[in-house]
Amino acid sequence: MHSFHTLLKTLGIRHINDTQCGFKLFSRAAIKDIFPSMHTEGWIFDIEILLLAEYLSVPVVEVPITWHEVTGTKMRLVQDSIRMAWDLGVVRLGYIWGVYRVGLGGPSKKRR
């Protein structure tokens, strides 16, 4: 995970220390702004939310909470880490190249 966090900081998520753990709380306005533009599922969705929030100037605050870990995981460390790195590259390039568009609900809709 240290390598993944280094990759995240390199590709643009610099202001959040832990993007994958904990829970996410959104205002209604943030949901309406961010979620229609989402393209990813699985482990990487948190990263796309943070990228979209940054693109849309939606403020994000990291708040510490008390969390109780439950034993067991569904994550396969090597395979899922590779998949997350791949997905991160796809998402980042999708927005850079304009395949994914912010605030439009999908790649094919035009802004009016």
C-alpha positions in Angstrom: 0.0 0.0 0.0 3.0 2.4 0.5 3.8 2.1 -3.2 0.1 2.7 -4.1 0.0 5.8 -1.9 3.2 7.1 -3.5 1.6 6.5 -6.9 -1.5 8.4 -5.8 0.6 11.4 -4.6 2.4 11.4 -8.0 -0.8 11.3 -10.0 -2.6 14.0 -8.1 -4.1 13.0 -4.7 -1.8 14.9 -2.4 -4.1 16.2 0.3 -5.5 13.0 1.6 -3.3 10.6 3.6 -5.5 7.5 3.4 -7.9 7.3 0.4 -9.1 3.7 0.8 -9.9 3.3 4.5 -12.8 4.6 6.6 -16.1 5.8 5.3 -17.1 8.7 3.1 -19.7 11.3 3.9 -21.1 13.6 1.3 -23.4 16.6 1.2 -26.4 16.3 -1.1 -24.8 19.0 -3.4 -21.6 17.1 -3.6 -23.4 13.9 -4.6 -25.2 15.7 -7.3 -21.9 17.2 -8.6 -19.7 14.2 -8.3 -21.5 10.9 -8.8 -23.1 11.5 -12.3 -19.5 11.7 -13.7 -18.3 8.5 -12.1 -16.9 5.8 -14.3 -15.2 3.3 -12.0 -16.3 0.6 -9.7 -14.4 -1.6 -7.2 -11.4 -0.6 -5.1 -10.6 2.5 -7.1 -13.9 4.4 -6.8 -12.6 6.4 -3.8 -9.8 7.8 -6.0 -12.1 8.9 -8.8 -14.4 10.6 -6.2 -11.4 12.6 -4.9 -10.2 13.5 -8.4 -13.7 14.7 -9.4 -14.1 16.6 -6.1 -10.8 18.3 -6.9 -11.8 19.1 -10.6 -15.1 20.5 -9.4 -13.7 22.4 -6.5 -15.7 20.4 -4.0 -14.0 20.8 -0.6 -12.7 17.5 1.0 -11.8 17.2 4.6 -10.1 14.1 6.2 -11.6 13.6 9.7 -10.2 11.0 12.1 -12.7 8.5 13.4 -12.6 5.5 15.7 -12.7 2.4 13.5 -12.9 -1.2 14.5 -11.3 -3.5 12.0 -13.1 -6.8 11.3 -10.8 -9.7 10.6 -10.7 -11.1 7.1 -10.5 -9.4 3.8 -11.8 -9.8 0.3 -8.7 -8.1 -1.1 -6.1 -10.2 -2.9 -3.0 -8.2 -2.2 -0.9 -8.6 -5.4 -3.7 -9.0 -8.0 -5.9 -6.2 -6.5 -2.9 -3.9 -6.1 -2.0 -4.3 -9.7 -5.6 -3.8 -10.8 -5.9 -0.6 -8.6 -2.7 0.8 -10.2 -4.0 0.0 -13.7 -7.4 1.5 -12.9 -5.8 4.6 -11.5 -3.8 5.1 -14.7 -7.0 4.5 -16.8 -9.0 7.0 -14.8 -6.3 9.7 -14.7 -5.6 9.4 -18.5 -9.3 9.3 -19.2 -9.7 12.7 -17.7 -6.5 14.1 -19.1 -7.3 12.9 -22.7 -11.0 14.0 -22.4 -12.4 10.5 -22.7 -14.0 11.1 -19.3 -15.6 14.5 -18.8 -16.3 16.2 -15.5 -19.8 17.3 -14.6 -21.4 15.8 -17.6 -22.5 12.4 -16.3 -20.5 10.4 -18.9 -18.0 10.6 -21.7 -20.4 11.3 -24.6 -22.6 14.1 -23.4 -21.7 17.6 -24.5 -21.7 20.6 -22.2 -24.5 23.2 -22.9 
